[in-house]
Amino acid sequence: MKKKLFSCILLAVFACVALFSFAACSSDQNVSDRLDALESDMDTLEAKVEALEAANANFQQQLAALDTSSDTFADDLAELTSNYNSLTASVQNATHIERVVVTKNELSTQSIIENVYLTLTCTDNVAVIGCSIEYLNYPPLFQLVTCITQITINQQAFTAKISLTRADVNTNTNYISGSQVTNIPMTTESTTSKDWTEIIFYTFY
């Protein structure tokens, strides 16, 4: 009788331990899932901020480039502003994000990029890296392109990221460009080289 009672107690203890272990594992899994979701949300938010900052910089550049003496200035400005507002709204209201990554090694096998052109200039003793991308076929509408570049100045290597976007939603053109002022020291006499390593396309929806 004692053995039976002892066996029942032991079984109850094992059941409690197993139940507690399962609950602990489930709790750990919930925490892990929440952390993964939070990290994904942070990545999406960061990409949105980059897209909006790049869109604003692009808008300001196109605004400065408008010919104020043109007869169509008012119409051009109205269209540019409308397209910019539409683009920023689509980014702000998006709940999902898709990424397409093209590396330099994949340039000959992918179906998006035809050419990538980089410029490297000096402004106020820092490096300014510019990027222009020409497409083979225009991809699905994107709100942000990030170009990762490798810059060498006086035999010292640096990594610089350029955020590109459109201030319009015109998909008839297969060309986009932008630039980034870095904090990398550089003079007009510096020995330099540059290349890109990776380009990331973002689509928000």
Secondary structure, DSSP 4 states (H G I P E B T S, - for coil): -HHHHHHHHHHHHHHHHHHHHHHHHHHHHHHHHHHHHHHHHHHHHHHHHHHHHHHHHHHHHHHHHS-TT-TTHHHHHHHHHHHHHHHHHHHHT---EEEEEEEGGGTTT-SSEEEEEEEEEEETTEEEEEEEEEESS--S--SEEEEEEEEEETTEEEEEEEEE--SS---S--EEEEEEEEEEE--TT--EEEEEEEEEEEEE-
